[in-house]
C-alpha cells in the first residue's frame, strides 16, 4: 500500500518560514514522481513544485519561484518543501502527491 504523510504545517506571521515534510512508503524511490500542491479556501488545487525524475530537476509554479525550495533527504525520502517569505496568499492546505497518490495534507496559515 502506498502511503504519504505530510507534516510541518502551522501558523506563521507574514515573512515567516516553514518546512513541510512528505514521508513516502510503499514505493521504490527510483519509480516515483513527486510533487507538492496546495489548495486555498474556495480555490482549486494547484501545483507548487514537482520533481522531474528524467533530469533530477525541480520545477516551480510562478508563485513559488524564489521563495519555496523542494528537496529530499538521501534516497528521495522524505521530501521537503521549504517555504520562505510567506504571505497571507500562501495560506492553504499543502499536499504531497507521488504517482497519483495523495497525502492527507498539512495546513499552512499565514497571519497578516
N, C-alpha and C positions, 0 to 999 in steps of 0.2 A: 504494500500500500504506500502510495506517495503521500507525504505529509509535509506541509510547510507551516512554520510557526514564526510569526513576526513578533518583535518586541522592541522596546526603546522609545515608544511614543510618550508624549506628555504635554504639559503646559509650559510654554516659554513666553518671554516678552519679545517684542519687536527687536530684531537684531541678534537674537539669541541663536543657539545651535543645539542640535540633537543628533544622535547617531542611532539609526534604526538597524536592526538585525533581522536576518531571514535564515533560519535553520532549515535545511532540506534533508529529508530522509526518504529512502525508498527509490532513489535514483543514483545511478553511477555518474560520477561527476563529468565524465567525458561525454555523456549522452544528453545533457540537458541544456536548454537555453533558459536564461533567467532575466526577468525584468521587474522593475518597480512601477506601480501605478498608484494613482490617488483618485479619490472621489470626494469632492466638496459637497456640502449640503445643497440639494436642488440641482446639481450638475451631473453630467455624465462622467464615467470613469475615464481617466486619461493617462497615457503613458508618461512616466517621468524619466526613466532611463532603462536601457536594455544592454545586455552583454551580447556581443556578436561573436559567437564561437568560431566563426570562419577565420577571423583575423585577430581574435582576442582583444577587440576594441570595445569601447563603451560609447553608445550614442545617447544624447540627452535632448529632451524637449527644450524649446527655446526658454521657457520659464525657469528651467533648471540650470542652464549653462552658466558657468562661472560661480555658482553658489552651492550646487549639490555635487557630491562625488560618490560614485558607485565603485566598490572594491570588494575583494574577497580575502578571506584567510587562505591559508595553504589548502590546496585541493578544492578550491572553489566552494567551500562550505565552512562556516556560514558566509552569506553575503551581507554586505553592509551598505547603508546609504547615509552618508554624512550630509546633514542639512545645515547650511550656514546662512547668515544674514536673512533670517526668516522674517516674513511679513504676514499680516493677517490673511492675505490672499493664499498663503500656503496652508491654511487650516483645512484639514481633510483627514479622511481615513486613508492610510497608506497600506497598499497591498503588495505582496510579493507573488510572482507568478513564475512557475517553472513547468515547461512543456504543457501548458494549458491548465495546470492545476493551481488553484488559488489558496492562499492562506486566509486566516480569519481577519486579518487587518490589524493595524495599530493606529490609535487616534493621535493626531498632532494638532494642537490648538495653540495659536499664536495670539497673544493679547496685545491690544494697542498700547 
